[in-house]
Amino acid sequence: MSRPPSTMSSSPPMLTASLDPDLKAPLRKVKLGRLTDTLPERLALARAESLPHADFLTLVLSDEVDRRDRASAELRARTAKLDPSMRLESFTAEGTARYDRELWAELCSLRFLTDTRGALVLGPVGVGKTHLATALGHIAIRRRHSVLFSRADQLFRRLKAARLDNSIEAEMRKLARIELPILDDFALQAMDPTETADFYELVVERHQRGSTVITSNRDPSEWIGVMSDPLLAQSAIDRLVASSYELVVEGQSYRRQQRPRHAASSAS
């Protein structure tokens, strides 16, 4: 059986086929109503190229599978709290940021997930650490891994709130089950005893069992200085550093490149 074409770009111009109104109702009834978005074009293509029935069916069902996969990925990305604009293809600092491209390619393969290793994305403010970490989350979502993105301070506040209603153990179990938690802006500010203990518990629970991505403006050697308990801090940091790749991102703040410019200055 010949392979059905996936696009209409190589075909000559053709009129769009109209759908029989009697066809729309049964499509909706079997939950294929969104096929009507592409079905007229596919019908026109089938008639123009005399596609065999089996090829035509494969083509329209492939459209539906692709649509459902995209919709599922978008829903899971929203649930994971991933910024939809922070994808790999939209990384505008590509030309100015300096980092190990081979290591980045390795991280994008997600083999570190299979190997239950982590990733530390380190560097100064504004170089794109959050964008790169979020891009890894989107890649993981497309490969059907569970992901959760959270700023570190927000996660620790959530864990404190869980203590108030005695749900802390359930919350910790939930975090332990996530295949790829992404902790953003870690060690940005001083951590109190509860936050330090929660970080220690999270690291110990996931050590050699799951992967974690952390972004930070500080080198791991500086983290101990912002935690309230040096012993717990050292124990957690040693485990994390020993099992994680370190991607150091350097360069000028790309946020400055994104600031709005006056039309007159842009034209000059």
CYANA upper distance limits for C-alpha pairs under 8 A (distance plus 0.5 A):
  1 MET  CA     55 ASP  CA      8.07
  2 SER  CA     55 ASP  CA      7.74
  3 ARG  CA     55 ASP  CA      7.29
  4 PRO  CA     51 LEU  CA      8.01
  4 PRO  CA     55 ASP  CA      5.74
  4 PRO  CA     56 PHE  CA      7.38
  4 PRO  CA     58 THR  CA      7.82
  4 PRO  CA     59 LEU  CA      6.65
  5 PRO  CA     59 LEU  CA      7.92
  6 SER  CA     59 LEU  CA      7.30
  8 MET  CA     45 LEU  CA      7.62
 11 SER  CA     45 LEU  CA      8.32
 14 MET  CA     44 ALA  CA      7.34
 14 MET  CA     45 LEU  CA      8.14
 14 MET  CA     48 ALA  CA      7.97
 15 LEU  CA     44 ALA  CA      7.12
 16 THR  CA     40 PRO  CA      6.27
 16 THR  CA     41 GLU  CA      5.87
 16 THR  CA     43 LEU  CA      8.29
 16 THR  CA     44 ALA  CA      6.04
 17 ALA  CA     40 PRO  CA      5.29
 17 ALA  CA     41 GLU  CA      6.84
 17 ALA  CA     43 LEU  CA      6.47
 17 ALA  CA     44 ALA  CA      5.54
 18 SER  CA     40 PRO  CA      6.24
 19 LEU  CA     23 LEU  CA      7.53
 19 LEU  CA     24 LYS  CA      8.20
 19 LEU  CA     36 THR  CA      8.38
 19 LEU  CA     39 LEU  CA      8.32
 19 LEU  CA     40 PRO  CA      6.69
 20 ASP  CA     24 LYS  CA      7.72
 21 PRO  CA     25 ALA  CA      7.95
 22 ASP  CA     26 PRO  CA      8.08
 23 LEU  CA     27 LEU  CA      6.93
 24 LYS  CA     28 ARG  CA      6.77
 24 LYS  CA     33 GLY  CA      7.29
 24 LYS  CA     36 THR  CA      7.82
 25 ALA  CA     29 LYS  CA      6.70
 25 ALA  CA     33 GLY  CA      8.48
 26 PRO  CA     30 VAL  CA      6.79
 27 LEU  CA     31 LYS  CA      6.72
 27 LEU  CA     32 LEU  CA      5.31
 27 LEU  CA     33 GLY  CA      5.52
 27 LEU  CA     35 LEU  CA      8.21
 28 ARG  CA     32 LEU  CA      5.83
 28 ARG  CA     33 GLY  CA      4.66
 28 ARG  CA     34 ARG  CA      8.41
 29 LYS  CA     33 GLY  CA      8.22
 32 LEU  CA     64 GLU  CA      8.23
 34 ARG  CA     38 THR  CA      8.46
 34 ARG  CA     64 GLU  CA      8.07
 35 LEU  CA     39 LEU  CA      6.13
 35 LEU  CA     60 VAL  CA      7.83
 35 LEU  CA     63 ASP  CA      8.07
 35 LEU  CA     64 GLU  CA      6.88
 36 THR  CA     40 PRO  CA      7.41
 38 THR  CA     42 ARG  CA      6.80
 38 THR  CA     60 VAL  CA      8.40
 38 THR  CA     63 ASP  CA      8.16
 39 LEU  CA     43 LEU  CA      6.49
 39 LEU  CA     60 VAL  CA      7.38
 40 PRO  CA     44 ALA  CA      6.80
 41 GLU  CA     45 LEU  CA      6.66
 42 ARG  CA     46 ALA  CA      6.55
 42 ARG  CA     56 PHE  CA      8.22
 42 ARG  CA     59 LEU  CA      8.26
 42 ARG  CA     60 VAL  CA      7.51
 43 LEU  CA     47 ARG  CA      6.75
 44 ALA  CA     48 ALA  CA      6.61
 45 LEU  CA     49 GLU  CA      6.55
 45 LEU  CA     51 LEU  CA      8.49
 46 ALA  CA     50 SER  CA      5.91
 46 ALA  CA     51 LEU  CA      5.35
 46 ALA  CA     52 PRO  CA      8.44
 46 ALA  CA     56 PHE  CA      6.92
 47 ARG  CA     51 LEU  CA      7.35
 51 LEU  CA     55 ASP  CA      6.65
 51 LEU  CA     56 PHE  CA      6.54
 52 PRO  CA     56 PHE  CA      6.81
 53 HIS  CA     57 LEU  CA      6.67
 54 ALA  CA     58 THR  CA      6.66
 55 ASP  CA     59 LEU  CA      6.66
 56 PHE  CA     60 VAL  CA      6.87
 57 LEU  CA     61 LEU  CA      6.56
 58 THR  CA     62 SER  CA      6.45
 59 LEU  CA     63 ASP  CA      6.91
 60 VAL  CA     64 GLU  CA      7.02
 61 LEU  CA     65 VAL  CA      6.70
 62 SER  CA     66 ASP  CA      6.57
 63 ASP  CA     67 ARG  CA      6.66
 64 GLU  CA     68 ARG  CA      6.60
 65 VAL  CA     69 ASP  CA      6.56
 66 ASP  CA     70 ARG  CA      6.68
 67 ARG  CA     71 ALA  CA      6.64
 68 ARG  CA     72 SER  CA      6.43
 69 ASP  CA     73 ALA  CA      6.61
 70 ARG  CA     74 GLU  CA      6.64
 71 ALA  CA     75 LEU  CA      6.69
 72 SER  CA     76 ARG  CA      6.65
 73 ALA  CA     77 ALA  CA      6.46
 73 ALA  CA    141 ILE  CA      6.67
 73 ALA  CA    142 ARG  CA      6.31
 73 ALA  CA    144 ARG  CA      8.38
 74 GLU  CA     78 ARG  CA      6.74
 75 LEU  CA     79 THR  CA      6.75
 76 ARG  CA     80 ALA  CA      6.56
 76 ARG  CA    141 ILE  CA      7.31
 77 ALA  CA     81 LYS  CA      6.81
 77 ALA  CA     82 LEU  CA      5.92
 77 ALA  CA     83 ASP  CA      8.48
 77 ALA  CA     84 PRO  CA      8.04
 77 ALA  CA    138 HIS  CA      7.25
 77 ALA  CA    141 ILE  CA      6.97
 77 ALA  CA    147 VAL  CA      8.34
 78 ARG  CA     82 LEU  CA      6.44
 78 ARG  CA     83 ASP  CA      8.26
 78 ARG  CA     84 PRO  CA      8.34
 79 THR  CA    148 LEU  CA      8.27
 80 ALA  CA    146 SER  CA      8.24
 80 ALA  CA    147 VAL  CA      5.90
 80 ALA  CA    148 LEU  CA      4.83
 80 ALA  CA    149 PHE  CA      6.32
 81 LYS  CA    148 LEU  CA      6.93
 81 LYS  CA    149 PHE  CA      5.96
 81 LYS  CA    150 SER  CA      7.75
 82 LEU  CA     86 MET  CA      8.31
 82 LEU  CA    134 THR  CA      6.77
 82 LEU  CA    137 GLY  CA      7.67
 82 LEU  CA    138 HIS  CA      7.82
 82 LEU  CA    148 LEU  CA      8.13
 82 LEU  CA    149 PHE  CA      6.50
 83 ASP  CA    134 THR  CA      7.59
 85 SER  CA     90 SER  CA      7.48
 86 MET  CA     90 SER  CA      6.87
 86 MET  CA     91 PHE  CA      7.48
 86 MET  CA    131 HIS  CA      5.65
 86 MET  CA    132 LEU  CA      8.09
 86 MET  CA    134 THR  CA      6.53
 86 MET  CA    135 ALA  CA      6.39
 87 ARG  CA     91 PHE  CA      7.18
 87 ARG  CA    131 HIS  CA      7.58
 87 ARG  CA    132 LEU  CA      8.22
 87 ARG  CA    134 THR  CA      7.37
 87 ARG  CA    135 ALA  CA      5.00
 87 ARG  CA    138 HIS  CA      7.16
 88 LEU  CA    131 HIS  CA      8.43
 88 LEU  CA    132 LEU  CA      7.51
 88 LEU  CA    135 ALA  CA      5.60
 88 LEU  CA    136 LEU  CA      8.35
 91 PHE  CA    128 GLY  CA      8.32
 91 PHE  CA    131 HIS  CA      7.45
 91 PHE  CA    132 LEU  CA      8.15
 92 THR  CA    254 TYR  CA      8.06
 93 ALA  CA     97 ALA  CA      6.09
 93 ALA  CA    127 VAL  CA      7.72
 93 ALA  CA    128 GLY  CA      7.30
 93 ALA  CA    254 TYR  CA      6.16
 96 THR  CA    251 GLY  CA      6.62
 96 THR  CA    252 GLN  CA      7.48
 96 THR  CA    254 TYR  CA      8.15
 97 ALA  CA    127 VAL  CA      6.81
 97 ALA  CA    128 GLY  CA      8.18
 97 ALA  CA    249 VAL  CA      6.95
 97 ALA  CA    250 GLU  CA      6.20
 97 ALA  CA    251 GLY  CA      5.35
 97 ALA  CA    252 GLN  CA      7.67
 98 ARG  CA    249 VAL  CA      6.17
 98 ARG  CA    250 GLU  CA      5.52
 98 ARG  CA    251 GLY  CA      6.43
 99 TYR  CA    104 TRP  CA      8.39
 99 TYR  CA    247 LEU  CA      7.32
 99 TYR  CA    248 VAL  CA      6.38
 99 TYR  CA    249 VAL  CA      5.39
 99 TYR  CA    250 GLU  CA      7.01
100 ASP  CA    104 TRP  CA      6.79
100 ASP  CA    247 LEU  CA      7.38
100 ASP  CA    248 VAL  CA      8.01
101 ARG  CA    105 ALA  CA      6.62
102 GLU  CA    106 GLU  CA      6.77
103 LEU  CA    107 LEU  CA      6.74
103 LEU  CA    247 LEU  CA      7.64
104 TRP  CA    108 CYS  CA      6.67
104 TRP  CA    247 LEU  CA      7.80
105 ALA  CA    109 SER  CA      6.92
106 GLU  CA    110 LEU  CA      7.55
106 GLU  CA    111 ARG  CA      7.62
107 LEU  CA    111 ARG  CA      7.36
107 LEU  CA    112 PHE  CA      7.05
107 LEU  CA    119 ALA  CA      8.37
107 LEU  CA    136 LEU  CA      8.16
108 CYS  CA    136 LEU  CA      6.81
108 CYS  CA    139 ILE  CA      7.75
110 LEU  CA    114 THR  CA      7.61
110 LEU  CA    140 ALA  CA      7.81
111 ARG  CA    115 ASP  CA      6.75
112 PHE  CA    116 THR  CA      6.39
112 PHE  CA    117 ARG  CA      5.50
112 PHE  CA    118 GLY  CA      7.10
112 PHE  CA    211 SER  CA      7.80
113 LEU  CA    117 ARG  CA      6.65
113 LEU  CA    118 GLY  CA      8.01
113 LEU  CA    179 GLU  CA      8.26
113 LEU  CA    180 LEU  CA      8.20
113 LEU  CA    210 GLY  CA      7.77
113 LEU  CA    211 SER  CA      6.18
116 THR  CA    208 GLN  CA      6.31
116 THR  CA    209 ARG  CA      6.51
116 THR  CA    210 GLY  CA      5.34
116 THR  CA    211 SER  CA      5.42
117 ARG  CA    208 GLN  CA      7.65
117 ARG  CA    210 GLY  CA      7.49
117 ARG  CA    211 SER  CA      5.57
117 ARG  CA    212 THR  CA      7.89
117 ARG  CA    243 SER  CA      5.80
117 ARG  CA    244 SER  CA      5.82
117 ARG  CA    245 TYR  CA      7.94
118 GLY  CA    210 GLY  CA      8.41
118 GLY  CA    211 SER  CA      5.14
118 GLY  CA    212 THR  CA      5.23
118 GLY  CA    213 VAL  CA      6.17
118 GLY  CA    240 LEU  CA      7.92
118 GLY  CA    243 SER  CA      6.65
118 GLY  CA    244 SER  CA      4.61
118 GLY  CA    245 TYR  CA      6.65
119 ALA  CA    211 SER  CA      8.26
119 ALA  CA    212 THR  CA      6.93
119 ALA  CA    213 VAL  CA      5.23
119 ALA  CA    214 ILE  CA      6.92
119 ALA  CA    244 SER  CA      5.43
119 ALA  CA    245 TYR  CA      5.19
119 ALA  CA    246 GLU  CA      6.41
119 ALA  CA    247 LEU  CA      7.74
120 LEU  CA    213 VAL  CA      6.35
120 LEU  CA    214 ILE  CA      5.43
120 LEU  CA    215 THR  CA      6.35
120 LEU  CA    216 SER  CA      8.15
120 LEU  CA    244 SER  CA      6.98
120 LEU  CA    245 TYR  CA      6.56
120 LEU  CA    246 GLU  CA      5.27
120 LEU  CA    247 LEU  CA      6.57
121 VAL  CA    129 LYS  CA      6.47
121 VAL  CA    133 ALA  CA      7.67
121 VAL  CA    213 VAL  CA      7.95
121 VAL  CA    214 ILE  CA      6.63
121 VAL  CA    215 THR  CA      5.13
121 VAL  CA    216 SER  CA      7.07
121 VAL  CA    246 GLU  CA      6.60
121 VAL  CA    247 LEU  CA      5.35
121 VAL  CA    248 VAL  CA      6.48
121 VAL  CA    249 VAL  CA      7.66
122 LEU  CA    129 LYS  CA      7.32
122 LEU  CA    215 THR  CA      6.24
122 LEU  CA    216 SER  CA      5.66
122 LEU  CA    217 ASN  CA      6.38
122 LEU  CA    218 ARG  CA      7.34
122 LEU  CA    219 ASP  CA      7.25
122 LEU  CA    246 GLU  CA      7.67
122 LEU  CA    247 LEU  CA      6.65
122 LEU  CA    248 VAL  CA      5.27
122 LEU  CA    249 VAL  CA      6.52
123 GLY  CA    127 VAL  CA      7.55
123 GLY  CA    129 LYS  CA      7.58
123 GLY  CA    216 SER  CA      7.25
123 GLY  CA    217 ASN  CA      5.65
123 GLY  CA    218 ARG  CA      7.53
123 GLY  CA    219 ASP  CA      8.40
123 GLY  CA    248 VAL  CA      6.15
123 GLY  CA    249 VAL  CA      5.46
123 GLY  CA    250 GLU  CA      6.38
124 PRO  CA    217 ASN  CA      5.58
124 PRO  CA    218 ARG  CA      8.20
124 PRO  CA    249 VAL  CA      8.16
124 PRO  CA    250 GLU  CA      7.40
125 VAL  CA    217 ASN  CA      6.83
125 VAL  CA    253 SER  CA      7.14
126 GLY  CA    252 GLN  CA      7.85
126 GLY  CA    253 SER  CA      4.76
126 GLY  CA    254 TYR  CA      6.36
126 GLY  CA    255 ARG  CA      6.39
127 VAL  CA    249 VAL  CA      7.13
127 VAL  CA    250 GLU  CA      6.94
127 VAL  CA    251 GLY  CA      6.54
127 VAL  CA    252 GLN  CA      6.69
127 VAL  CA    253 SER  CA      5.36
127 VAL  CA    254 TYR  CA      6.21
127 VAL  CA    255 ARG  CA      8.29
128 GLY  CA    132 LEU  CA      6.69
128 GLY  CA    249 VAL  CA      8.17
128 GLY  CA    253 SER  CA      8.36
128 GLY  CA    254 TYR  CA      7.55
129 LYS  CA    133 ALA  CA      6.67
129 LYS  CA    215 THR  CA      6.74
129 LYS  CA    216 SER  CA      8.42
129 LYS  CA    249 VAL  CA      7.47
130 THR  CA    134 THR  CA      6.48
130 THR  CA    184 ASP  CA      7.10
130 THR  CA    215 THR  CA      7.16
131 HIS  CA    135 ALA  CA      6.54
132 LEU  CA    136 LEU  CA      6.91
133 ALA  CA    137 GLY  CA      7.01
133 ALA  CA    182 ILE  CA      7.62
133 ALA  CA    213 VAL  CA      7.44
133 ALA  CA    214 ILE  CA      8.29
133 ALA  CA    215 THR  CA      7.74
134 THR  CA    138 HIS  CA      6.87
134 THR  CA    149 PHE  CA      8.05
134 THR  CA    182 ILE  CA      8.23
135 ALA  CA    139 ILE  CA      6.81
136 LEU  CA    140 ALA  CA      6.69
137 GLY  CA    141 ILE  CA      6.62
137 GLY  CA    147 VAL  CA      6.81
137 GLY  CA    148 LEU  CA      8.50
137 GLY  CA    149 PHE  CA      8.30
137 GLY  CA    180 LEU  CA      7.92
137 GLY  CA    182 ILE  CA      8.09
138 HIS  CA    142 ARG  CA      6.75
139 ILE  CA    143 ARG  CA      6.96
140 ALA  CA    144 ARG  CA      6.85
140 ALA  CA    145 HIS  CA      5.77
140 ALA  CA    146 SER  CA      7.96
140 ALA  CA    147 VAL  CA      7.71
140 ALA  CA    180 LEU  CA      8.32
141 ILE  CA    145 HIS  CA      5.79
141 ILE  CA    146 SER  CA      7.05
141 ILE  CA    147 VAL  CA      7.20
145 HIS  CA    179 GLU  CA      6.71
145 HIS  CA    180 LEU  CA      7.84
146 SER  CA    178 ILE  CA      6.04
146 SER  CA    179 GLU  CA      5.68
146 SER  CA    180 LEU  CA      6.75
147 VAL  CA    178 ILE  CA      6.56
147 VAL  CA    179 GLU  CA      6.63
147 VAL  CA    180 LEU  CA      5.23
147 VAL  CA    181 PRO  CA      6.01
147 VAL  CA    182 ILE  CA      7.95
148 LEU  CA    178 ILE  CA      7.49
148 LEU  CA    180 LEU  CA      7.06
148 LEU  CA    181 PRO  CA      5.21
148 LEU  CA    182 ILE  CA      6.53
149 PHE  CA    181 PRO  CA      6.49
149 PHE  CA    182 ILE  CA      5.15
149 PHE  CA    183 LEU  CA      6.81
149 PHE  CA    184 ASP  CA      7.97
150 SER  CA    154 GLN  CA      7.12
150 SER  CA    155 LEU  CA      6.57
150 SER  CA    181 PRO  CA      8.35
150 SER  CA    182 ILE  CA      6.74
150 SER  CA    183 LEU  CA      5.89
150 SER  CA    184 ASP  CA      6.60
151 ARG  CA    155 LEU  CA      6.79
151 ARG  CA    183 LEU  CA      6.15
151 ARG  CA    184 ASP  CA      4.97
151 ARG  CA    185 ASP  CA      6.55
151 ARG  CA    186 PHE  CA      7.94
152 ALA  CA    156 PHE  CA      6.79
152 ALA  CA    183 LEU  CA      5.92
152 ALA  CA    184 ASP  CA      6.06
152 ALA  CA    185 ASP  CA      6.49
152 ALA  CA    186 PHE  CA      5.75
152 ALA  CA    187 ALA  CA      8.32
153 ASP  CA    157 ARG  CA      6.72
153 ASP  CA    186 PHE  CA      8.16
154 GLN  CA    158 ARG  CA      6.69
155 LEU  CA    159 LEU  CA      6.82
156 PHE  CA    160 LYS  CA      6.73
156 PHE  CA    195 GLU  CA      6.34
156 PHE  CA    198 ASP  CA      7.88
157 ARG  CA    161 ALA  CA      6.74
158 ARG  CA    162 ALA  CA      6.76
159 LEU  CA    163 ARG  CA      7.06
159 LEU  CA    168 ILE  CA      6.86
159 LEU  CA    171 GLU  CA      7.70
159 LEU  CA    198 ASP  CA      8.15
160 LYS  CA    164 LEU  CA      7.47
160 LYS  CA    168 ILE  CA      8.43
160 LYS  CA    194 THR  CA      8.16
161 ALA  CA    165 ASP  CA      7.66
162 ALA  CA    166 ASN  CA      6.54
162 ALA  CA    167 SER  CA      5.42
162 ALA  CA    168 ILE  CA      5.25
162 ALA  CA    171 GLU  CA      7.54
163 ARG  CA    167 SER  CA      6.55
163 ARG  CA    168 ILE  CA      5.65
167 SER  CA    171 GLU  CA      6.66
168 ILE  CA    172 MET  CA      6.60
169 GLU  CA    173 ARG  CA      6.69
170 ALA  CA    174 LYS  CA      6.64
171 GLU  CA    175 LEU  CA      6.81
172 MET  CA    176 ALA  CA      6.62
172 MET  CA    202 LEU  CA      7.70
173 ARG  CA    177 ARG  CA      6.83
174 LYS  CA    178 ILE  CA      7.25
175 LEU  CA    181 PRO  CA      7.95
175 LEU  CA    202 LEU  CA      8.38
176 ALA  CA    202 LEU  CA      7.87
176 ALA  CA    205 GLU  CA      7.11
176 ALA  CA    206 ARG  CA      6.67
176 ALA  CA    210 GLY  CA      8.15
179 GLU  CA    210 GLY  CA      6.74
179 GLU  CA    211 SER  CA      7.05
180 LEU  CA    210 GLY  CA      7.95
180 LEU  CA    211 SER  CA      6.21
180 LEU  CA    212 THR  CA      6.07
180 LEU  CA    213 VAL  CA      7.58
181 PRO  CA    211 SER  CA      7.95
181 PRO  CA    212 THR  CA      5.84
181 PRO  CA    213 VAL  CA      6.88
182 ILE  CA    212 THR  CA      6.62
182 ILE  CA    213 VAL  CA      5.18
182 ILE  CA    214 ILE  CA      6.31
182 ILE  CA    215 THR  CA      8.48
183 LEU  CA    212 THR  CA      8.17
183 LEU  CA    213 VAL  CA      6.68
183 LEU  CA    214 ILE  CA      5.22
183 LEU  CA    215 THR  CA      6.94
184 ASP  CA    214 ILE  CA      6.31
184 ASP  CA    215 THR  CA      5.42
184 ASP  CA    216 SER  CA      7.37
185 ASP  CA    214 ILE  CA      8.12
185 ASP  CA    215 THR  CA      5.94
185 ASP  CA    216 SER  CA      5.39
185 ASP  CA    217 ASN  CA      7.40
186 PHE  CA    214 ILE  CA      7.27
186 PHE  CA    215 THR  CA      6.63
186 PHE  CA    216 SER  CA      5.52
186 PHE  CA    217 ASN  CA      8.22
187 ALA  CA    191 MET  CA      7.93
187 ALA  CA    216 SER  CA      7.10
187 ALA  CA    217 ASN  CA      8.28
187 ALA  CA    218 ARG  CA      7.54
187 ALA  CA    223 TRP  CA      6.49
187 ALA  CA    226 VAL  CA      6.97
188 LEU  CA    216 SER  CA      7.58
188 LEU  CA    217 ASN  CA      7.40
188 LEU  CA    218 ARG  CA      8.05
189 GLN  CA    226 VAL  CA      7.11
190 ALA  CA    226 VAL  CA      5.01
190 ALA  CA    227 MET  CA      6.67
190 ALA  CA    228 SER  CA      8.30
191 MET  CA    195 GLU  CA      6.14
191 MET  CA    196 THR  CA      6.47
191 MET  CA    226 VAL  CA      6.36
191 MET  CA    227 MET  CA      5.43
191 MET  CA    228 SER  CA      6.68
192 ASP  CA    196 THR  CA      6.64
192 ASP  CA    227 MET  CA      7.17
192 ASP  CA    228 SER  CA      6.04
193 PRO  CA    197 ALA  CA      6.57
193 PRO  CA    227 MET  CA      7.99
193 PRO  CA    228 SER  CA      5.85
193 PRO  CA    229 ASP  CA      7.08
194 THR  CA    198 ASP  CA      6.60
195 GLU  CA    199 PHE  CA      6.61
196 THR  CA    200 TYR  CA      6.73
196 THR  CA    227 MET  CA      6.31
196 THR  CA    228 SER  CA      6.95
196 THR  CA    229 ASP  CA      7.28
196 THR  CA    232 LEU  CA      7.76
196 THR  CA    233 ALA  CA      7.33
197 ALA  CA    201 GLU  CA      6.68
197 ALA  CA    232 LEU  CA      7.48
198 ASP  CA    202 LEU  CA      6.61
199 PHE  CA    203 VAL  CA      6.66
199 PHE  CA    236 ALA  CA      8.00
200 TYR  CA    204 VAL  CA      6.59
200 TYR  CA    232 LEU  CA      6.69
200 TYR  CA    233 ALA  CA      7.30
200 TYR  CA    235 SER  CA      8.02
200 TYR  CA    236 ALA  CA      5.64
201 GLU  CA    205 GLU  CA      6.45
202 LEU  CA    206 ARG  CA      6.75
203 VAL  CA    207 HIS  CA      6.31
203 VAL  CA    236 ALA  CA      6.45
203 VAL  CA    239 ARG  CA      7.92
203 VAL  CA    240 LEU  CA      7.33
204 VAL  CA    236 ALA  CA      7.29
204 VAL  CA    239 ARG  CA      8.12
205 GLU  CA    209 ARG  CA      8.05
206 ARG  CA    210 GLY  CA      5.50
206 ARG  CA    211 SER  CA      7.58
206 ARG  CA    212 THR  CA      8.46
207 HIS  CA    211 SER  CA      8.44
207 HIS  CA    239 ARG  CA      7.32
207 HIS  CA    240 LEU  CA      7.84
207 HIS  CA    243 SER  CA      8.34
208 GLN  CA    243 SER  CA      8.15
218 ARG  CA    222 GLU  CA      6.60
218 ARG  CA    223 TRP  CA      7.37
219 ASP  CA    223 TRP  CA      7.43
220 PRO  CA    224 ILE  CA      8.18
220 PRO  CA    237 ILE  CA      7.59
220 PRO  CA    241 VAL  CA      8.06
222 GLU  CA    226 VAL  CA      7.96
223 TRP  CA    227 MET  CA      7.31
223 TRP  CA    233 ALA  CA      8.27
223 TRP  CA    237 ILE  CA      8.38
224 ILE  CA    230 PRO  CA      6.54
224 ILE  CA    233 ALA  CA      6.05
224 ILE  CA    234 GLN  CA      6.98
224 ILE  CA    237 ILE  CA      8.35
225 GLY  CA    230 PRO  CA      8.24
227 MET  CA    233 ALA  CA      6.83
228 SER  CA    233 ALA  CA      8.46
229 ASP  CA    233 ALA  CA      6.53
230 PRO  CA    234 GLN  CA      6.41
231 LEU  CA    235 SER  CA      6.72
232 LEU  CA    236 ALA  CA      6.69
233 ALA  CA    237 ILE  CA      6.49
234 GLN  CA    238 ASP  CA      6.42
235 SER  CA    239 ARG  CA      6.98
236 ALA  CA    240 LEU  CA      6.70
237 ILE  CA    241 VAL  CA      6.41
238 ASP  CA    242 ALA  CA      6.45
239 ARG  CA    243 SER  CA      6.91
240 LEU  CA    244 SER  CA      6.58
241 VAL  CA    245 TYR  CA      8.22
253 SER  CA    257 GLN  CA      8.16
254 TYR  CA    258 GLN  CA      7.28
255 ARG  CA    259 ARG  CA      7.14
261 ARG  CA    265 SER  CA      7.24
261 ARG  CA    266 SER  CA      6.78
262 HIS  CA    266 SER  CA      6.68
263 ALA  CA    267 ALA  CA      6.76
264 ALA  CA    268 SER  CA      6.92
